[in-house]
């Protein structure tokens, strides 16, 4: 299995359907059909998630498309032959100018924290040389989590503090220690669970904790209002505490 296929499986389903054919956009790019433009944007979207780990804005993707068209003698975008593999290489070159940001994104996804200066020093030259990018770093750090129970316990604790505003229970720790999920995957899975009927009690408790960060006491009305906001936005505890509802 190639690194690219591993990265795609690891990151989950890429929402390629977000990039739909738009004739108006294609008018600014002579020789590019709406369908081929949509395909190129989808490839750049997928490539960004593999190389950088962060979905880019439509404006940024369009800028990359235009730059590629201007420098490509083979006219791959115009002919519909441009693929995600080429997009990954383009994003890797773009990220060489900011390797710290790329490494930080990978560590946040894997560990739920920024890299230490020593970790940054290890990865920076590899990113600059084009030998490492988001998916490579994240896969390497996932392996560390799998091999080091202490690092894994730290990651599990960070995820629970961010999602619930509390440390994990013994049962939760045992469950997540038995799995291979990294921080981003654990957070996504646990968040989905919290917004099901089975997670209702934990959701209410997390909302209450978040309110107490801002207010010394909370009422039933406060909890009900904040619960509605949390459910609407699928917020974590951290987000609830950052965006508390305003009392009237």
C-alpha distance (Angstrom), angle and dihedral (degrees) to the residues before:
residue distance angle dihedral
X1 . . .
X2 3.81 . .
X3 3.81 125.6 .
X4 3.77 88.4 -112.4
X5 3.82 93.4 55.7
X6 3.81 91.3 44.5
X7 3.79 89.8 51.4
X8 3.77 92.4 49.5
X9 3.82 91.5 51.0
X10 3.78 91.6 45.2
X11 3.79 95.4 49.7
X12 3.78 93.0 45.6
X13 3.78 128.6 -133.5
X14 3.79 112.8 -12.6
X15 3.76 112.4 -136.7
X16 3.77 97.2 -127.7
X17 3.76 90.9 158.2
X18 3.81 89.2 74.4
X19 3.80 89.4 79.3
X20 3.79 105.7 69.3
X21 3.76 128.8 173.6
X22 3.81 111.8 -84.6
X23 3.84 116.5 -178.1
X24 3.82 91.7 -163.6
X25 3.82 92.2 60.6
X26 3.79 92.5 47.7
X27 3.81 91.7 55.1
X28 3.82 89.4 74.6
X29 3.82 90.8 55.2
X30 3.80 110.7 60.9
X31 3.79 113.0 -147.5
X32 3.81 94.4 21.7
X33 3.79 117.6 109.3
X34 3.83 119.9 -145.5
X35 3.80 89.3 -112.8
X36 3.81 94.1 51.9
X37 3.80 90.9 45.4
X38 3.81 90.9 52.0
X39 3.81 89.9 48.8
X40 3.82 91.4 50.2
X41 3.80 92.0 49.1
X42 3.80 90.3 49.2
X43 3.82 89.8 50.7
X44 3.82 91.5 50.3
X45 3.81 89.7 47.4
X46 3.81 91.6 52.4
X47 3.80 91.5 42.7
X48 3.80 91.8 52.6
X49 3.80 91.7 55.2
X50 3.81 91.1 50.9
X51 3.81 98.1 42.4
X52 3.80 101.8 32.0
X53 3.78 107.1 14.3
X54 3.79 93.5 -135.0
X55 3.79 126.9 96.1
X56 3.81 109.0 -121.3
X57 3.80 128.2 -138.3
X58 3.78 120.1 -97.0
X59 3.82 89.5 -113.8
X60 3.81 91.5 55.1
X61 3.80 92.1 47.4
X62 3.81 91.0 49.5
X63 3.80 89.3 50.3
X64 3.82 90.2 53.4
X65 3.82 90.4 47.8
X66 3.80 92.2 52.4
X67 3.81 92.9 46.2
X68 3.79 91.3 50.3
X69 3.82 93.0 48.8
X70 3.81 90.8 50.1
X71 3.81 93.0 53.5
X72 3.81 102.5 34.6
X73 3.83 115.1 96.4
X74 3.81 90.9 -177.6
X75 3.82 93.0 61.2
X76 3.80 92.4 -139.3
X77 3.80 94.8 163.8
X78 3.80 92.9 48.1
X79 3.81 91.1 50.1
X80 3.81 94.9 44.3
X81 3.82 93.1 -115.5
X82 3.81 97.7 114.6
X83 3.82 110.9 116.9
X84 3.81 138.0 -173.0
X85 3.81 90.5 -102.2
X86 3.81 89.9 65.5
X87 3.80 90.1 45.1
X88 3.80 91.3 53.8
X89 3.80 90.0 56.1
X90 3.81 91.1 48.9
X91 3.79 92.3 51.1
X92 3.81 91.3 46.5
X93 3.79 90.3 55.4
X94 3.80 90.9 46.9
X95 3.81 92.0 50.9
X96 3.82 94.8 50.6
X97 3.80 86.8 83.3
X98 3.83 90.0 59.5
X99 3.81 109.8 29.9
X100 3.81 93.3 153.8
X101 3.81 91.8 64.2
X102 3.80 91.8 48.3
X103 3.81 93.6 49.8
X104 3.79 91.3 47.0
X105 3.79 92.0 53.5
X106 3.80 91.2 50.7
X107 3.80 93.0 49.2
X108 3.79 92.6 47.0
X109 3.79 89.4 52.5
X110 3.80 94.3 46.7
X111 3.82 103.3 33.0
X112 3.80 106.3 12.6
X113 3.81 91.4 -119.9
X114 3.79 142.4 78.6
X115 3.82 118.9 -92.3
X116 3.78 119.3 -96.5
X117 3.83 117.7 -113.9
X118 3.81 88.4 -102.0
X119 3.81 92.3 51.5
X120 3.79 90.9 47.3
X121 3.80 89.9 49.7
X122 3.81 89.9 53.2
X123 3.81 96.1 50.8
X124 3.81 102.2 34.7
X125 3.84 97.9 77.2
X126 3.81 90.6 44.1
X127 3.81 91.0 53.4
X128 3.79 92.0 46.5
X129 3.81 90.0 49.9
X130 3.80 90.0 51.9
X131 3.81 92.7 -117.3
X132 3.81 96.0 113.7
X133 3.77 135.6 39.0
X134 3.80 137.1 160.4
X135 3.80 98.1 -66.9
X136 3.82 93.5 44.1
X137 3.81 92.8 50.3
X138 3.79 93.7 44.2
X139 3.81 92.9 49.4
X140 3.82 90.7 49.5
X141 3.79 91.9 50.0
X142 3.81 91.1 46.7
X143 3.79 87.7 57.5
X144 3.81 89.8 53.2
X145 3.80 90.1 52.2
X146 3.77 89.8 51.2
X147 3.79 93.1 49.5
X148 3.81 100.0 40.1
X149 3.86 116.1 57.5
X150 3.81 91.2 -170.6
X151 3.82 92.9 57.2
X152 3.79 89.4 44.7
X153 3.81 92.9 52.4
X154 3.79 89.8 50.5
X155 3.80 90.5 51.4
X156 3.82 92.1 48.2
X157 3.79 90.4 51.5
X158 3.83 92.4 50.1
X159 3.79 91.1 50.8
X160 3.80 93.0 51.3
X161 3.79 93.0 46.1
X162 3.80 90.5 51.7
X163 3.79 95.7 44.5
X164 3.80 103.7 34.5
X165 3.80 104.8 14.8
X166 3.81 90.4 -121.4
X167 3.78 140.2 79.5
X168 3.77 119.1 -94.8
X169 3.79 123.9 -90.8
X170 3.81 120.6 -116.6
X171 3.81 90.0 -103.3
X172 3.82 92.4 50.3
X173 3.80 91.4 48.1
X174 3.79 92.0 50.6
X175 3.80 91.5 48.6
X176 3.81 95.7 50.7
X177 3.81 93.7 41.3
X178 3.79 87.7 60.3
X179 3.81 92.6 56.0
X180 3.83 136.1 67.8
X181 3.81 99.2 -131.7
X182 3.78 117.3 132.1
X183 3.82 124.1 -144.6
X184 3.80 97.8 -81.1
X185 3.80 92.8 46.2
X186 3.81 93.5 46.0
X187 3.80 91.2 48.1
X188 3.80 92.6 49.4
X189 3.82 94.0 47.4
X190 3.81 94.7 45.4
X191 3.80 91.6 45.0
X192 3.79 91.1 53.1
X193 3.81 88.8 50.4
X194 3.82 92.8 49.1
X195 3.80 90.2 57.9
X196 3.80 93.5 54.6
X197 3.82 124.6 84.8
X198 3.82 89.2 -99.7
X199 3.81 90.4 59.2
X200 3.81 96.6 45.2
X201 3.81 94.2 104.6
X202 3.80 92.8 50.2
X203 3.81 90.4 46.1
X204 3.79 92.5 53.9
X205 3.81 91.0 46.3
X206 3.82 91.0 50.1
X207 3.80 91.5 49.6
X208 3.80 90.3 50.3
X209 3.81 92.1 50.0
X210 3.80 91.0 48.9
X211 3.81 91.4 51.5
X212 3.79 90.8 50.9
X213 3.80 88.9 57.6
X214 3.81 87.6 65.7
X215 3.81 103.8 25.5
X216 3.80 130.0 41.0
X217 3.79 90.9 -139.1
X218 3.80 134.4 17.4
X219 3.78 133.6 -153.2
X220 3.78 131.2 -146.8
X221 3.81 87.9 -105.1
X222 3.82 90.5 54.6
X223 3.80 90.8 51.8
X224 3.80 93.3 46.5
X225 3.81 92.5 49.9
X226 3.80 93.5 46.5
X227 3.80 91.8 45.2
X228 3.79 89.6 56.2
X229 3.82 91.0 50.5
X230 3.79 92.4 46.8
X231 3.80 92.8 49.5
X232 3.79 91.6 47.9
X233 3.82 92.8 52.3
X234 3.83 101.5 26.7
X235 3.79 88.7 -127.7
X236 3.78 126.2 -173.1
X237 3.81 120.2 -134.2
X238 3.79 88.5 -98.8
X239 3.80 91.3 55.1
X240 3.81 92.1 44.2
X241 3.81 89.6 54.9
X242 3.80 91.6 47.4
X243 3.82 94.0 49.9
X244 3.82 107.5 33.6
X245 3.80 118.1 172.4
X246 3.79 115.4 -102.0
X247 3.77 117.5 -114.7
X248 3.79 117.1 -130.1
